[in-house]
Each structure stands twice: as structure tokens, then as C-alpha cells.
């Protein structure tokens, strides 16, 4: 394998590993951070082919390099969060390396191309995401409540939310998670929206009417989410708004949509999609 191919292969696989770790830990990191971490990992890999640098591949040296790569590639607010990221990064490396070698052994291919190795790493990453998601889903099967803060255009409101294992509603276009919020909770966030309307099945005409009464910033956040009641084959529509973020347990989650509902329950004001916490 030529040195340039070796560098490209390691650069892309390192990027996949860092991206996978970021997804599993729900850690926001920029492309710049991912590329910096990938470049550092590639430099370390290139050093492997030079025998005089074998001291860099002792156990202490490897551990130090893993720490440096994770410090560069990820953002964290506490030591506990960093240790969680570090352990996940290590496990992702082990899983992707092991599954890639298994695929190579299973297929019996002896002359490997860069594209094949990268494809193996990518599919291993996807497989790990599905496995991890299922494990986390099982962990959160029991319903419980969370205090959530919804932020939208410099306004916010707080309420108790029921974590419902039966609610996995998503926006079909953006794949953003959707939480159902009681209309009365949203008076401060949506002062110009008629909240006494029955939003269990909103029509397109009603959505157009609502958008016409909103300013440009808020109207750009409007979403129309299709959903079905349990045991019903009829599809309904619910009015939604993409929020700035949702805060739960001092963690902020982006790419979340709130769906307006008129459900009546005095104990909680929202129905939380458990996949947000996965």
C-alpha cells in the first residue's frame, strides 16, 4: 500500500470513528475539531511504519495519544462527561476494528482496497449506533417525568414532561425528534398563536392562517407533523415549531420540534420522546 493511500485511509477512518463517538455520546463538535483529531490520529498511524518511532506504540504512549485526540476532538463541561467520551471513543475503536477484521475474514478478501476498508468502518459504525440505541431504549422503557425547559427565539418556558416509551414521533423530513406540549404551557412562547384551537388534527388551511399572523422569524419555525393514534389507520396532522433547544437535566438538545396538543392532564405539560435522551 502506498503511503498516500495509507494516509487517506487512516484519515477517513479516524473521522468516522470520531463522528460515531460524537453521535453516541450526543456531543456537539465542529467539523474542524473532527478533522484536527483525524489528522492527529493519522500522524500517529504513519509513525507506525517507521521502526525508530516504536516507542510511541507502548501502552502508556498509546493512552496519552488517545487522551490528546479526545481533548482536541470533543467538547465537555466536566471530568465525568470527558471520561464518558473517552471510554466511548475507546469502545468505538475496539468495535469498529473488530467488526472490520471480522468482515475481512468472513469475505476472504486478501487484497484490500481503501474503499473497502472505509466501507467496513462506516457500516460497523452504523451497526454500533443501532445496537447502542436499542440498549438505551430498553434502559428507558419505564415511564418517568423530567423537568424540561423549552427555548424559542429568546423566550423560554418550563414544565414537567412525561417520558413516554410509546412516543417516538419524528419529523419525516428533518428526522428531528418531536415532543408533544400542552397548548396552555406555550402562552409565553407563542403569544400570537390561537392556543384554544383543537390541534389534535390541524388542517393545512389553518396552518396557512396561523403563518400569516406570525412574524418571519417564527413562521420559519412552523412544521406540520403527520402522526397516527394507536390502533387507528387514519393519519392526522399536528402543528409544530422548531425550537432553539430543549434543556433536560442541565443538558441542551438541538434539532427538536414541539407539537401543540390539547391533552388534559394536570400532572405534566408535555410528552417527551425518549429517543432525545439516547
Buried (B, 14 or more C-beta within 10 A) or exposed (E): EEEEEBBBBBBBBBBBBBBBBBBBBEBEBEEEBBBBBBBBBBEBBBBEEEEEEEEBEEEEBEEEBBEBBBEBBBEBEEEEBBEBBBEBBBBBBEBBBEBBEEBBEEEEEEEBEBEBBBEBBBBBBEEBBEEBBEEBBEEBEEBEEBEBBBBBBEBBBEBBBBBBBEBEBBBEEEEBBBBBBBBEBBEEBBEEBEBEBEBBEBEEEBBEEBEEEBEEEBBEBBBBBEBEEEEEEEEBBBBBBBBBBBBBEEEEBEBBBBBBBEBEEEEBBBBBBBBBBB
